[in-house]
Amino acid sequence: MTLRAIKTRIYPNADQQLQIMRNFGAGRFVWNQLLNMQIERHKNGGSYVNSFGMNYLLKPLKQEYPFLKQAEATSLQLVSRDLHHAYQKLFKEHVGFPRFKSRKYPKQSYQSNAVNGNIQAVGSHHLRLPKIGIMRFKSGRQLDGKIKNVTVRLSSTGKFYAIILVDNEVTLLPKTSRGVGIDMGVANLMIISDGVKYATKRFDKCLSRKKHYWEKRLARRRAEAKREIAWDKHNNVIEPRELSDFANYRKAKYMVAKYCEKVANQRNNYLHQLTTALVKQYDVIKIEDLKIKNLLSNHKLARAIANQAWRELRAMLEYKCDWYGKQLITVNPYKTSQRCSTCGYDDGKHALDIREWNCPVCGTQHDRDINASINILNA
């Protein structure tokens, strides 16, 4: 059995949207209350409370704040689990102290566990969620298998999604007895050892003019709105306005988020197509273990490197190889583009503008990227 997350677009009605927003607010409120409790205990010399201890605090919280009873029960228990995991990362991985959540954050979410059939697929196009009811959904995959949990998410463009975790059988892909080495690039997204080059598509540049058009208006309207807010405070208006009260600011913010989302969707679709094709064709896939954070320090290439989404590409290959019984191997990229793939001679460092070179020992003419991908395959 394999766990798979299926992302679906859901279409709740007005009442269902209101209940979803209540669940967002309740989860955010419980997170902030429990985090504040942990901070105060630490200040007073108390010990840390784990997820089980925080679950016991949910009952008195519901008695003190009755609106929490309207939220889905398991979602509040998962809030304490998530906060516990955040503290574990703080203690073990030192990734940063947990932060308070804000209702102004454009992306909101909550998670519910499947208990006693409270989450069910009704037919092929409807989904039943606890406290919300039945709503229509759209997805490229059928919800086959046992549902474990669901995460309801609101995007920055106001779209509702349900990410459903299902446990089902995955049919292994047939073996091909073939291996491939992949060299990551900027001019070309991927260069494989078979000599095929997959082109880079600059989705960010395709919509850059429209996106920049609305980014300028967003900045201008934000500045104008802040001047209005400052004027309200100066004149002691009883209810000073917020940024969200200005309709023209909200529209510009929505349009910028819309184009950012479109770029991300186009890029993810392209990566899914490439990674699925690779997993179908090869049994063993070898890729470079790149330190992307270090590469992004090159400010001349940082935007182009970020557009390639190499980390997302690697993550897709990892879980697809795991699903379909294939093998993914990471290789140290040290000198892969300098060594001759035929005789192994190290010709020294080549500048980035040198795309082809001849081996001084065996005389083989190399394409820099294809030579690197062959070295990665042979590593």
C-alpha positions in Angstrom: 0.0 0.0 0.0 1.2 3.5 -0.8 0.2 6.9 0.5 -0.6 9.4 -2.2 -1.9 13.0 -1.9 -4.4 14.0 -4.5 -5.1 17.7 -4.9 -8.6 18.5 -5.9 -10.4 21.8 -6.5 -13.6 22.1 -4.4 -16.6 24.4 -5.0 -18.3 25.1 -1.6 -21.4 27.2 -1.5 -21.7 30.4 0.6 -22.6 28.6 3.9 -19.9 26.0 3.4 -17.3 28.7 2.7 -18.4 30.4 6.0 -17.8 27.1 7.9 -14.4 26.6 6.2 -13.4 30.1 7.3 -14.6 29.3 10.8 -12.3 26.2 10.8 -9.4 28.4 9.6 -10.0 30.9 12.4 -10.4 28.2 15.1 -7.2 26.5 14.1 -5.3 29.8 14.0 -6.7 30.8 17.4 -5.8 27.5 19.1 -2.3 27.7 17.6 -1.8 31.2 19.0 -3.2 30.3 22.4 -1.0 27.2 22.8 2.1 28.9 21.5 1.5 31.8 23.9 1.1 29.2 26.7 4.4 27.5 25.9 6.2 30.9 25.8 4.7 31.9 29.2 5.7 28.5 30.8 9.2 28.9 29.5 9.4 32.4 31.0 8.2 31.1 34.4 10.6 28.2 34.5 8.1 25.5 33.5 8.7 22.5 31.3 7.6 22.1 27.7 4.2 20.5 27.1 4.1 17.9 24.4 1.3 17.2 21.9 -0.6 14.9 24.3 -0.5 17.5 27.0 -1.7 20.2 24.7 -4.6 18.0 23.6 -5.8 17.9 27.2 -5.9 21.7 27.1 -8.4 21.8 24.2 -11.4 20.9 26.5 -11.0 23.9 28.8 -10.3 26.1 25.8 -13.6 25.1 24.3 -15.4 25.8 27.6 -13.8 29.3 27.8 -14.3 30.0 24.1 -17.6 28.4 22.9 -17.0 29.3 19.3 -14.3 26.6 19.1 -17.1 23.9 19.4 -18.2 24.9 15.9 -14.9 23.8 14.4 -14.1 20.3 13.3 -12.8 18.4 16.3 -9.8 16.5 14.8 -8.5 19.7 13.2 -7.8 21.2 16.6 -6.0 18.1 17.8 -3.8 18.3 14.7 -2.9 21.9 15.5 -1.3 20.8 18.8 0.5 18.0 16.8 1.8 20.6 14.3 3.0 22.9 17.1 4.8 20.0 18.7 6.5 19.2 15.4 7.5 22.9 15.1 9.2 22.7 18.5 10.9 19.5 17.6 12.4 21.2 14.6 13.5 24.1 16.8 15.3 21.8 19.3 16.8 19.3 16.8 17.2 21.1 13.5 17.4 24.7 14.7 15.1 25.9 11.9 13.6 28.9 13.9 11.2 29.6 16.6 7.4 29.0 15.9 5.6 32.1 14.9 2.1 33.4 15.7 -0.4 33.0 12.8 -2.2 36.0 11.3 -5.7 36.1 9.7 -4.2 38.5 7.1 -2.0 35.8 5.6 -3.4 35.1 2.1 -3.1 31.3 2.3 -5.1 29.6 5.0 -5.5 25.9 5.7 -6.7 23.2 8.2 -6.5 19.5 8.3 -9.0 16.8 9.4 -8.4 13.1 10.1 -10.7 10.5 8.6 -12.6 8.9 11.5 -15.6 6.5 11.2 -16.2 7.5 7.6 -16.6 11.2 8.2 -14.6 11.9 4.9 -16.1 10.1 1.9 -16.1 10.4 -1.9 -19.8 10.5 -3.0 -19.8 9.4 -6.6 -17.0 10.5 -8.8 -17.4 14.3 -8.5 -18.6 15.0 -4.9 -16.9 14.9 -1.5 -18.3 14.8 2.0 -16.2 16.6 4.6 -17.0 16.8 8.4 -18.9 20.0 9.5 -19.2 21.1 5.9 -21.2 18.5 4.0 -21.2 17.4 0.4 -19.6 19.6 -2.2 -18.5 19.2 -5.8 -14.8 18.7 -6.6 -12.7 18.5 -9.8 -9.6 16.4 -10.1 -7.6 14.6 -12.7 -7.5 11.4 -10.6 -10.2 9.3 -9.0 -10.2 8.9 -5.2 -9.4 5.2 -5.1 -8.4 3.7 -1.8 -8.8 4.4 1.8 -8.9 8.1 2.8 -6.5 8.9 5.7 -7.0 12.7 6.0 -7.8 15.8 4.1 -6.3 19.3 4.1 -8.6 22.2 3.0 -6.7 25.1 1.7 -7.5 28.6 0.5 -5.2 30.0 -2.1 -4.2 33.6 -2.4 -6.6 34.0 -5.4 -9.6 32.8 -3.4 -9.8 29.3 -4.7 -10.6 26.4 -2.4 -8.6 23.1 -2.6 -8.8 19.8 -0.8 -5.6 17.8 -0.6 -6.7 14.2 0.1 -4.3 11.6 1.4 -5.3 8.1 0.3 -3.8 4.7 0.9 -4.1 2.6 -2.2 -2.3 0.1 -4.4 0.0 1.5 -7.1 0.7 -0.6 -10.2 4.5 -0.8 -10.7 5.7 0.3 -14.1 7.4 -2.4 -16.3 11.2 -2.7 -16.0 13.2 -1.3 -18.9 16.7 -2.3 -17.7 18.0 1.2 -18.6 19.7 3.9 -16.6 20.2 7.6 -17.2 22.3 10.4 -15.9 20.9 13.9 -15.7 22.8 17.2 -15.7 20.9 20.2 -14.6 21.4 23.4 -16.5 20.2 27.0 -17.1 20.1 27.2 -20.9 18.5 23.8 -20.9 16.6 22.5 -17.9 17.9 18.9 -18.2 20.6 17.2 -20.3 20.5 13.4 -20.1 23.2 11.0 -21.0 21.3 9.8 -24.1 22.1 13.1 -25.7 18.6 14.6 -25.3 18.2 18.2 -24.1 15.0 19.3 -22.4 14.5 23.0 -23.1 14.1 25.7 -20.4 10.8 27.4 -20.5 10.8 30.9 -18.9 7.3 31.0 -17.7 8.1 34.0 -15.5 9.1 36.0 -18.6 6.0 35.0 -20.6 3.7 36.8 -18.2 6.2 39.3 -16.9 4.7 42.4 -18.7 1.2 41.7 -17.4 2.5 40.9 -13.9 4.7 44.0 -13.8 1.7 46.1 -15.0 -0.2 45.1 -11.9 2.8 45.2 -9.5 3.3 48.9 -10.3 -0.4 49.6 -9.6 -0.3 47.5 -6.4 2.7 49.5 -5.1 1.0 52.8 -5.9 -2.4 51.9 -4.5 -0.7 50.5 -1.3 1.1 53.8 -0.8 -2.1 55.8 -1.4 -4.1 53.6 1.0 -1.4 54.0 3.7 -1.6 57.8 3.3 -5.4 57.6 3.8 -5.0 55.4 6.9 -2.5 57.8 8.4 -4.9 60.7 7.6 -7.7 58.9 9.4 -5.5 58.3 12.5 -4.4 62.0 12.5 -8.0 63.2 12.5 -9.0 60.7 15.2 -11.5 58.8 13.0 -13.5 56.4 15.3 -12.9 53.4 13.0 -9.7 53.9 11.0 -9.6 51.8 7.8 -7.2 49.0 7.0 -5.5 48.1 3.7 -8.2 45.5 3.0 -10.9 48.2 3.0 -9.6 49.7 -0.2 -11.3 47.9 -3.2 -8.7 49.1 -5.8 -5.9 47.8 -3.6 -7.6 44.4 -3.2 -8.1 44.1 -7.0 -4.4 44.9 -7.7 -3.3 42.4 -5.1 -5.6 39.7 -6.5 -4.2 40.3 -10.1 -0.6 40.0 -8.9 -1.4 36.8 -7.1 -3.3 35.5 -10.1 -0.3 35.8 -12.4 2.1 34.4 -9.8 -0.2 31.4 -9.4 -0.4 30.9 -13.2 3.4 30.9 -13.5 3.7 28.3 -10.7 1.0 26.1 -12.3 2.6 26.2 -15.7 6.0 25.3 -14.2 4.6 22.4 -12.1 2.8 21.0 -15.1 5.9 21.1 -17.2 8.0 19.4 -14.5 5.3 16.7 -14.0 5.3 15.8 -17.6 9.1 15.5 -17.8 9.5 13.5 -14.5 6.7 11.1 -15.4 8.3 10.4 -18.8 11.7 9.8 -17.2 10.3 7.4 -14.6 8.5 5.4 -17.4 11.6 5.1 -19.6 14.4 4.3 -17.0 14.9 2.0 -14.1 17.8 3.9 -12.5 18.0 7.7 -12.6 21.1 9.6 -11.4 21.0 13.3 -10.7 23.4 15.9 -9.3 23.2 16.7 -5.6 23.2 20.4 -6.1 23.6 23.0 -3.3 21.0 25.4 -4.7 21.4 27.9 -1.9 25.0 28.4 -2.8 24.2 28.8 -6.5 21.6 31.5 -5.8 24.3 33.7 -4.4 25.3 34.4 -8.0 23.1 37.4 -8.5 23.5 37.4 -12.3 22.0 34.0 -12.6 19.8 33.8 -9.4 16.5 34.5 -11.2 17.2 32.0 -14.0 18.2 29.4 -11.4 15.2 30.0 -9.3 13.0 29.6 -12.4 14.4 26.1 -13.0 12.9 24.7 -9.7 15.6 22.0 -9.4 14.6 21.1 -5.9 11.0 20.6 -7.0 12.2 18.5 -9.9 14.2 16.3 -7.5 11.3 15.9 -5.1 9.0 14.8 -7.9 11.5 12.2 -9.0 11.9 11.0 -5.5 8.3 10.2 -4.8 7.5 8.9 -8.3 10.5 6.5 -8.2 9.3 5.3 -4.8 5.8 4.8 -6.1 6.7 2.9 -9.3 9.6 0.8 -8.1 12.4 2.7 -9.7 15.7 3.9 -8.2 16.9 7.5 -7.8 20.6 8.1 -6.9 22.2 11.5 -6.1 25.7 12.1 -7.3 28.3 14.6 -6.2 28.7 17.1 -9.1 32.4 17.7 -8.4 34.3 17.9 -11.7 31.6 16.1 -13.7 31.9 18.7 -16.5 35.7 18.7 -16.4 36.6 15.0 -16.7 36.5 13.2 -20.0 33.8 10.6 -20.0 35.8 8.5 -22.4 39.3 8.2 -20.8 38.7 10.0 -17.4 41.3 12.7 -17.9 40.7 15.9 -15.9 41.1 18.8 -18.3 40.8 21.5 -15.6 38.1 24.1 -15.0 36.3 25.5 -18.0 34.6 28.9 -18.1 30.8 28.8 -18.4 31.0 30.2 -22.0 32.9 27.1 -23.2 30.2 24.7 -24.2 32.3 22.3 -26.2 35.9 21.1 -25.8 38.3 18.4 -27.0 40.1 16.0 -24.7 43.9 16.5 -25.1 44.5 12.8 -24.3 42.1 10.8 -26.3 40.9 13.6 -28.7 37.2 13.0 -28.1 35.1 16.1 -28.8 32.7 16.7 -25.9 29.5 18.7 -25.5 30.0 20.1 -22.0 26.6 19.2 -20.6 26.3 15.7 -22.3 29.7 14.8 -21.0 28.7 15.8 -17.5 25.5 13.7 -17.7 27.5 10.7 -18.8 29.9 11.2 -15.9 27.0 11.3 -13.6 25.6 8.1 -15.0 29.0 6.4 -14.6 29.6 7.7 -11.1 
